[in-house]
Amino acid sequence: MESVELAEELTKRLGVLICDFKDDGASQPQLETTLHEYVALLAKLSKIEDRTPIPLALLQHIDSGRHPDSYLQQRLVAVQEESKRAHGKDVVLMQFREELRATLAEDAQGEFKAVLQTMERKPKLVKLSMPTHLIPGDEEEIIDI
């Protein structure tokens, strides 16, 4: 982009130098220097032009006689609208996440309470009969489950 701006600047300088050119010999060195800079810059621009992508829509826009700035303005408006849509989606997803988090917290709290209630219940006592010939002593033992 700097090269294009520099080419524009050199073109303006060349225009001024050519318009103000006097054949007295004093203007000649400055004109030659600026011309050499301009040719070198054009060679540099020629090398980078193949690597610079230009959207086909922009070329069609220019071919139809419209100014390139109007194409840029249309693209910027489209980007702003897409940015607003993306921001809206982001806000909705954040709200959904918060709502989901709150709902899951309520459910988890309810399940936690249910587990606590289960643990607080009195243990059931089961009466097991043991054969007396295997275990000496009491025939019955109460086991807490």
PyRosetta script that sets phi, psi and omega in degrees:
from pyrosetta import init, pose_from_sequence

init()
pose = pose_from_sequence("MESVELAEELTKRLGVLICDFKDDGASQPQLETTLHEYVALLAKLSKIEDRTPIPLALLQHIDSGRHPDSYLQQRLVAVQEESKRAHGKDVVLMQFREELRATLAEDAQGEFKAVLQTMERKPKLVKLSMPTHLIPGDEEEIIDI")
pose.set_psi(1, -36.1)
pose.set_omega(1, 178.3)
pose.set_phi(2, -62.5)
pose.set_psi(2, -37.5)
pose.set_omega(2, -178.8)
pose.set_phi(3, -63.9)
pose.set_psi(3, -39.9)
pose.set_omega(3, 179.3)
pose.set_phi(4, -65.3)
pose.set_psi(4, -43.6)
pose.set_omega(4, 178.7)
pose.set_phi(5, -64.7)
pose.set_psi(5, -38.5)
pose.set_omega(5, 177.9)
pose.set_phi(6, -66.1)
pose.set_psi(6, -39.5)
pose.set_omega(6, 177.5)
pose.set_phi(7, -62.5)
pose.set_psi(7, -40.7)
pose.set_omega(7, 178.1)
pose.set_phi(8, -62.6)
pose.set_psi(8, -44.0)
pose.set_omega(8, 178.8)
pose.set_phi(9, -61.9)
pose.set_psi(9, -46.1)
pose.set_omega(9, 179.8)
pose.set_phi(10, -65.1)
pose.set_psi(10, -35.9)
pose.set_omega(10, 177.9)
pose.set_phi(11, -62.6)
pose.set_psi(11, -42.6)
pose.set_omega(11, 178.4)
pose.set_phi(12, -64.0)
pose.set_psi(12, -44.3)
pose.set_omega(12, 179.3)
pose.set_phi(13, -61.9)
pose.set_psi(13, -40.9)
pose.set_omega(13, 178.3)
pose.set_phi(14, -62.6)
pose.set_psi(14, -42.2)
pose.set_omega(14, 178.9)
pose.set_phi(15, -59.1)
pose.set_psi(15, -44.1)
pose.set_omega(15, 179.4)
pose.set_phi(16, -65.8)
pose.set_psi(16, -45.0)
pose.set_omega(16, -179.6)
pose.set_phi(17, -62.0)
pose.set_psi(17, -40.3)
pose.set_omega(17, -179.9)
pose.set_phi(18, -68.1)
pose.set_psi(18, -41.7)
pose.set_omega(18, 179.8)
pose.set_phi(19, -65.5)
pose.set_psi(19, -38.2)
pose.set_omega(19, -177.3)
pose.set_phi(20, -92.4)
pose.set_psi(20, 6.4)
pose.set_omega(20, -174.8)
pose.set_phi(21, -64.1)
pose.set_psi(21, 132.3)
pose.set_omega(21, 176.3)
pose.set_phi(22, -121.6)
pose.set_psi(22, 139.2)
pose.set_omega(22, -175.7)
pose.set_phi(23, -83.9)
pose.set_psi(23, 37.3)
pose.set_omega(23, -179.2)
pose.set_phi(24, -94.8)
pose.set_psi(24, -3.6)
pose.set_omega(24, 178.8)
pose.set_phi(25, 93.5)
pose.set_psi(25, -19.8)
pose.set_omega(25, -179.0)
pose.set_phi(26, -76.3)
pose.set_psi(26, -31.6)
pose.set_omega(26, -177.8)
pose.set_phi(27, -83.2)
pose.set_psi(27, -18.4)
pose.set_omega(27, -174.0)
pose.set_phi(28, -59.9)
pose.set_psi(28, -49.4)
pose.set_omega(28, -177.8)
pose.set_phi(29, -61.8)
pose.set_psi(29, -41.4)
pose.set_omega(29, -179.9)
pose.set_phi(30, -65.1)
pose.set_psi(30, -41.0)
pose.set_omega(30, 178.6)
pose.set_phi(31, -64.3)
pose.set_psi(31, -43.4)
pose.set_omega(31, 179.8)
pose.set_phi(32, -64.1)
pose.set_psi(32, -42.6)
pose.set_omega(32, 179.0)
pose.set_phi(33, -61.4)
pose.set_psi(33, -46.3)
pose.set_omega(33, -179.7)
pose.set_phi(34, -65.4)
pose.set_psi(34, -39.0)
pose.set_omega(34, 177.8)
pose.set_phi(35, -63.5)
pose.set_psi(35, -41.5)
pose.set_omega(35, 178.3)
pose.set_phi(36, -64.1)
pose.set_psi(36, -42.9)
pose.set_omega(36, 177.1)
pose.set_phi(37, -60.0)
pose.set_psi(37, -42.9)
pose.set_omega(37, -177.5)
pose.set_phi(38, -65.4)
pose.set_psi(38, -44.6)
pose.set_omega(38, 179.4)
pose.set_phi(39, -64.2)
pose.set_psi(39, -42.4)
pose.set_omega(39, 178.2)
pose.set_phi(40, -62.3)
pose.set_psi(40, -40.9)
pose.set_omega(40, 179.3)
pose.set_phi(41, -67.6)
pose.set_psi(41, -39.9)
pose.set_omega(41, 177.1)
pose.set_phi(42, -62.4)
pose.set_psi(42, -37.8)
pose.set_omega(42, 176.6)
pose.set_phi(43, -63.9)
pose.set_psi(43, -41.9)
pose.set_omega(43, 178.1)
pose.set_phi(44, -63.6)
pose.set_psi(44, -43.6)
pose.set_omega(44, 178.5)
pose.set_phi(45, -63.3)
pose.set_psi(45, -37.4)
pose.set_omega(45, 179.3)
pose.set_phi(46, -63.1)
pose.set_psi(46, -36.9)
pose.set_omega(46, 179.6)
pose.set_phi(47, -68.9)
pose.set_psi(47, -37.3)
pose.set_omega(47, -176.0)
pose.set_phi(48, -89.9)
pose.set_psi(48, -8.0)
pose.set_omega(48, -175.8)
pose.set_phi(49, -64.5)
pose.set_psi(49, -33.2)
pose.set_omega(49, -179.4)
pose.set_phi(50, -70.4)
pose.set_psi(50, -24.9)
pose.set_omega(50, -179.2)
pose.set_phi(51, -91.3)
pose.set_psi(51, -4.3)
pose.set_omega(51, -176.7)
pose.set_phi(52, -98.5)
pose.set_psi(52, 110.2)
pose.set_omega(52, -179.9)
pose.set_phi(53, -75.1)
pose.set_psi(53, 134.4)
pose.set_omega(53, 176.8)
pose.set_phi(54, -121.7)
pose.set_psi(54, 123.0)
pose.set_omega(54, -178.9)
pose.set_phi(55, -61.1)
pose.set_psi(55, 138.1)
pose.set_omega(55, 179.1)
pose.set_phi(56, -60.7)
pose.set_psi(56, -37.0)
pose.set_omega(56, 180.0)
pose.set_phi(57, -60.9)
pose.set_psi(57, -35.9)
pose.set_omega(57, 177.9)
pose.set_phi(58, -65.9)
pose.set_psi(58, -44.0)
pose.set_omega(58, 178.6)
pose.set_phi(59, -63.0)
pose.set_psi(59, -40.8)
pose.set_omega(59, 177.8)
pose.set_phi(60, -65.3)
pose.set_psi(60, -38.1)
pose.set_omega(60, 178.4)
pose.set_phi(61, -60.9)
pose.set_psi(61, -45.5)
pose.set_omega(61, 179.3)
pose.set_phi(62, -68.1)
pose.set_psi(62, -41.2)
pose.set_omega(62, 179.3)
pose.set_phi(63, -61.8)
pose.set_psi(63, -29.5)
pose.set_omega(63, -179.9)
pose.set_phi(64, -80.5)
pose.set_psi(64, 3.8)
pose.set_omega(64, 174.9)
pose.set_phi(65, 91.5)
pose.set_psi(65, 9.0)
pose.set_omega(65, 179.6)
pose.set_phi(66, -96.2)
pose.set_psi(66, 160.1)
pose.set_omega(66, -176.8)
pose.set_phi(67, -78.8)
pose.set_psi(67, 140.6)
pose.set_omega(67, 179.5)
pose.set_phi(68, -60.3)
pose.set_psi(68, -29.6)
pose.set_omega(68, 179.4)
pose.set_phi(69, -64.6)
pose.set_psi(69, -32.8)
pose.set_omega(69, 179.0)
pose.set_phi(70, -68.2)
pose.set_psi(70, -33.7)
pose.set_omega(70, 175.3)
pose.set_phi(71, -64.0)
pose.set_psi(71, -45.7)
pose.set_omega(71, 179.1)
pose.set_phi(72, -60.4)
pose.set_psi(72, -42.2)
pose.set_omega(72, 179.7)
pose.set_phi(73, -63.2)
pose.set_psi(73, -42.5)
pose.set_omega(73, 178.0)
pose.set_phi(74, -61.5)
pose.set_psi(74, -42.6)
pose.set_omega(74, 179.7)
pose.set_phi(75, -64.8)
pose.set_psi(75, -40.2)
pose.set_omega(75, 179.0)
pose.set_phi(76, -64.5)
pose.set_psi(76, -39.9)
pose.set_omega(76, 177.5)
pose.set_phi(77, -63.5)
pose.set_psi(77, -43.4)
pose.set_omega(77, 179.1)
pose.set_phi(78, -62.9)
pose.set_psi(78, -39.6)
pose.set_omega(78, 178.8)
pose.set_phi(79, -66.4)
pose.set_psi(79, -40.1)
pose.set_omega(79, 178.0)
pose.set_phi(80, -62.4)
pose.set_psi(80, -43.6)
pose.set_omega(80, 179.8)
pose.set_phi(81, -63.6)
pose.set_psi(81, -42.8)
pose.set_omega(81, 178.7)
pose.set_phi(82, -65.0)
pose.set_psi(82, -36.9)
pose.set_omega(82, 177.6)
pose.set_phi(83, -64.1)
pose.set_psi(83, -41.0)
pose.set_omega(83, 177.7)
pose.set_phi(84, -64.0)
pose.set_psi(84, -41.7)
pose.set_omega(84, 178.5)
pose.set_phi(85, -62.7)
pose.set_psi(85, -44.3)
pose.set_omega(85, 180.0)
pose.set_phi(86, -63.6)
pose.set_psi(86, -39.8)
pose.set_omega(86, 178.0)
pose.set_phi(87, -64.0)
pose.set_psi(87, -41.5)
pose.set_omega(87, 177.8)
pose.set_phi(88, -61.1)
pose.set_psi(88, -42.5)
pose.set_omega(88, 177.7)
pose.set_phi(89, -62.7)
pose.set_psi(89, -40.6)
pose.set_omega(89, 179.8)
pose.set_phi(90, -62.1)
pose.set_psi(90, -43.2)
pose.set_omega(90, 179.2)
pose.set_phi(91, -63.1)
pose.set_psi(91, -44.9)
pose.set_omega(91, -179.9)
pose.set_phi(92, -62.7)
pose.set_psi(92, -43.2)
pose.set_omega(92, 179.1)
pose.set_phi(93, -64.7)
pose.set_psi(93, -37.6)
pose.set_omega(93, 177.4)
pose.set_phi(94, -65.3)
pose.set_psi(94, -41.4)
pose.set_omega(94, 177.8)
pose.set_phi(95, -63.8)
pose.set_psi(95, -42.8)
pose.set_omega(95, 179.1)
pose.set_phi(96, -61.8)
pose.set_psi(96, -43.3)
pose.set_omega(96, -179.9)
pose.set_phi(97, -61.5)
pose.set_psi(97, -43.9)
pose.set_omega(97, 179.6)
pose.set_phi(98, -64.7)
pose.set_psi(98, -41.8)
pose.set_omega(98, 179.1)
pose.set_phi(99, -65.3)
pose.set_psi(99, -42.2)
pose.set_omega(99, 178.3)
pose.set_phi(100, -63.5)
pose.set_psi(100, -42.4)
pose.set_omega(100, 179.0)
pose.set_phi(101, -61.1)
pose.set_psi(101, -43.9)
pose.set_omega(101, -179.6)
pose.set_phi(102, -64.6)
pose.set_psi(102, -43.2)
pose.set_omega(102, -179.9)
pose.set_phi(103, -64.5)
pose.set_psi(103, -44.3)
pose.set_omega(103, 178.8)
pose.set_phi(104, -64.3)
pose.set_psi(104, -36.6)
pose.set_omega(104, 178.2)
pose.set_phi(105, -64.5)
pose.set_psi(105, -41.9)
pose.set_omega(105, 177.7)
pose.set_phi(106, -63.1)
pose.set_psi(106, -46.4)
pose.set_omega(106, 180.0)
pose.set_phi(107, -62.5)
pose.set_psi(107, -43.5)
pose.set_omega(107, -179.5)
pose.set_phi(108, -64.8)
pose.set_psi(108, -38.1)
pose.set_omega(108, 179.1)
pose.set_phi(109, -65.8)
pose.set_psi(109, -41.0)
pose.set_omega(109, 177.9)
pose.set_phi(110, -63.4)
pose.set_psi(110, -42.6)
pose.set_omega(110, 178.5)
pose.set_phi(111, -66.7)
pose.set_psi(111, -37.6)
pose.set_omega(111, 178.4)
pose.set_phi(112, -62.8)
pose.set_psi(112, -42.5)
pose.set_omega(112, 178.1)
pose.set_phi(113, -63.3)
pose.set_psi(113, -40.0)
pose.set_omega(113, 179.5)
pose.set_phi(114, -63.0)
pose.set_psi(114, -39.9)
pose.set_omega(114, 178.3)
pose.set_phi(115, -65.7)
pose.set_psi(115, -42.0)
pose.set_omega(115, 178.3)
pose.set_phi(116, -62.6)
pose.set_psi(116, -41.7)
pose.set_omega(116, 179.1)
pose.set_phi(117, -63.5)
pose.set_psi(117, -39.1)
pose.set_omega(117, 178.5)
pose.set_phi(118, -63.4)
pose.set_psi(118, -39.2)
pose.set_omega(118, -179.2)
pose.set_phi(119, -72.4)
pose.set_psi(119, -27.1)
pose.set_omega(119, -177.9)
pose.set_phi(120, -80.5)
pose.set_psi(120, -17.2)
pose.set_omega(120, 179.2)
pose.set_phi(121, -60.9)
pose.set_psi(121, 149.3)
pose.set_omega(121, 179.5)
pose.set_phi(122, -70.7)
pose.set_psi(122, 138.7)
pose.set_omega(122, -179.0)
pose.set_phi(123, -66.4)
pose.set_psi(123, 144.7)
pose.set_omega(123, 177.2)
pose.set_phi(124, -79.5)
pose.set_psi(124, 137.3)
pose.set_omega(124, 177.4)
pose.set_phi(125, -98.4)
pose.set_psi(125, 127.6)
pose.set_omega(125, -179.1)
pose.set_phi(126, -113.6)
pose.set_psi(126, 132.1)
pose.set_omega(126, 180.0)
pose.set_phi(127, -96.6)
pose.set_psi(127, 118.9)
pose.set_omega(127, 179.9)
pose.set_phi(128, -110.8)
pose.set_psi(128, 136.6)
pose.set_omega(128, 176.3)
pose.set_phi(129, -96.4)
pose.set_psi(129, 131.4)
pose.set_omega(129, 178.7)
pose.set_phi(130, -115.5)
pose.set_psi(130, 138.7)
pose.set_omega(130, 176.9)
pose.set_phi(131, -64.7)
pose.set_psi(131, 136.8)
pose.set_omega(131, -175.8)
pose.set_phi(132, -71.6)
pose.set_psi(132, -26.5)
pose.set_omega(132, -177.7)
pose.set_phi(133, -75.6)
pose.set_psi(133, -14.5)
pose.set_omega(133, 179.2)
pose.set_phi(134, -93.4)
pose.set_psi(134, -40.5)
pose.set_omega(134, -178.1)
pose.set_phi(135, -118.4)
pose.set_psi(135, 118.9)
pose.set_omega(135, 177.8)
pose.set_phi(136, -74.2)
pose.set_psi(136, 145.5)
pose.set_omega(136, 178.8)
pose.set_phi(137, 109.8)
pose.set_psi(137, -137.2)
pose.set_omega(137, -177.1)
pose.set_phi(138, -63.4)
pose.set_psi(138, 144.5)
pose.set_omega(138, 177.9)
pose.set_phi(139, -83.7)
pose.set_psi(139, -26.6)
pose.set_omega(139, -176.5)
pose.set_phi(140, -121.9)
pose.set_psi(140, 145.5)
pose.set_omega(140, 178.4)
pose.set_phi(141, -135.8)
pose.set_psi(141, 142.0)
pose.set_omega(141, 178.6)
pose.set_phi(142, -99.8)
pose.set_psi(142, 126.9)
pose.set_omega(142, -179.1)
pose.set_phi(143, -114.6)
pose.set_psi(143, 135.5)
pose.set_omega(143, 179.8)
pose.set_phi(144, -91.0)
pose.set_psi(144, 123.4)
pose.set_omega(144, 179.5)
pose.set_phi(145, -110.2)
pose.dump_pdb("model.pdb")
